Amino acid sequence: MKVKKLFLTMVTTAAYICTLCNTNVFAEKNNNLSLQNEKSCKIQEIVDALRNSKEGIPSSVSQDDIDFIINEGGEEGLEALEYIYSISRPVEEVLSEMTIDRKTKVSNHYSYSYDVETSEVLFDSGEKYDYEPVVNKKEGIKKSTLKGLNSNVSNYAFPYDWYEPDPQNYDNTRSTCKLTIVTSSGATYKGSGFLIANNYVGTAGHCLYADAYGSNKWCAYVIVTPSANVGSNPNPYGTCRSLNHEVGGNWYDHYQYDDDWGIIQLNKSYSIGYMGLMAPGNDIYNWGVRAQGWRTDGNGNMYLCRGSITSASDRIVYISSDVYHGMSGGPLIEDRDYIIGFVRAYTYPDPNSNPGHGPGEIVKFDNWLFNKMASYR
């Protein structure tokens, strides 16, 4: 009898334990399902808010929400961000609302940086970049470390202008970036840039600091997408957000046009490579060059326009080819595929009639700016 009672007790205990286990498993599954549902609902809520926007990022969508939709929103989330880009204004419009100093030339080199998370602004005297560059004023191309991305340069022939449907396939287009610039009020602008290191992007200073961006003049953050296109692989390397912005000190202090440069630190490190840099000097008249970036009136793919240098002095270069709204911050590349500067703006003869494009005005790398950009590698 004692043995039988002991056996029944053991069976009852085992059954109870099994019941508890099943209950815990069921509860865990329910909890996971609840979390998944909560995540899906949050994604849908953010996506709907973005897609229903008529202008910029809605006030209901925070910076944390943008991070969440980039990291967790999948294809639907990235499509919503692409919609926001599509309704954004060209960043060149902010220049028309500012008083630009076009008379003063850079004689002292310094910068200011802005921490996106803390809003702290820091000053850098820039003295450590004031020297003659080494390696013949060149910094070579960095090949991608990702398997299968060791392609050669673009196979399109010069001197034609074209849209590149697959920028991810080529070393000299892969690291060019599309920018969605977001202000403190949620207003958004379109710009361009280029990787200068795995987690740093070069661009124009007015993509980061301008009167239109709010009381402190810094944009709130930038959404960055390398190799963006409208083909079957529109976001080949993912999208990320800025952590820190830096601009030329003379641009920060009085909008001096030849110090209109910017650098963006990213919250993601890419492994897709980046192009070589060059400080070309002033003896570059008639050099063949190419500007590239995303034009706001284009078909959604990267635009590349071929021309030649018509004049150059110190920091500023003018080129024969037209650049377009949205290309500010995109690289200017010489025939050996070195970046020698970036698009600042375009020129047009009638100040009362802005056509949205014109011969390019370029900020060229002098020794100091070359050293500054190359220091992030």
Secondary structure as UniProt FT lines:
FT   HELIX           2..51
FT   TURN            59..60
FT   HELIX           63..72
FT   HELIX           74..86
FT   STRAND          89..90
FT   HELIX           91..97
FT   STRAND          111..115
FT   TURN            116..118
FT   STRAND          121..124
FT   HELIX           127..129
FT   HELIX           135..137
FT   STRAND          138..139
FT   TURN            147..148
FT   TURN            158..159
FT   STRAND          162..164
FT   HELIX           167..169
FT   TURN            171..175
FT   STRAND          176..182
FT   TURN            184..185
FT   STRAND          188..197
FT   TURN            198..199
FT   STRAND          200..204
FT   HELIX           205..207
FT   HELIX           211..213
FT   TURN            215..216
FT   STRAND          221..226
FT   TURN            236..237
FT   STRAND          240..248
FT   HELIX           249..254
FT   HELIX           257..259
FT   STRAND          261..266
FT   STRAND          276..278
FT   TURN            285..286
FT   STRAND          288..293
FT   TURN            296..297
FT   STRAND          302..313
FT   TURN            314..315
FT   STRAND          316..324
FT   TURN            325..326
FT   TURN            328..329
FT   STRAND          331..334
FT   TURN            335..336
FT   STRAND          338..346
FT   TURN            351..352
FT   STRAND          357..364
FT   HELIX           367..374
FT   TURN            375..376
//
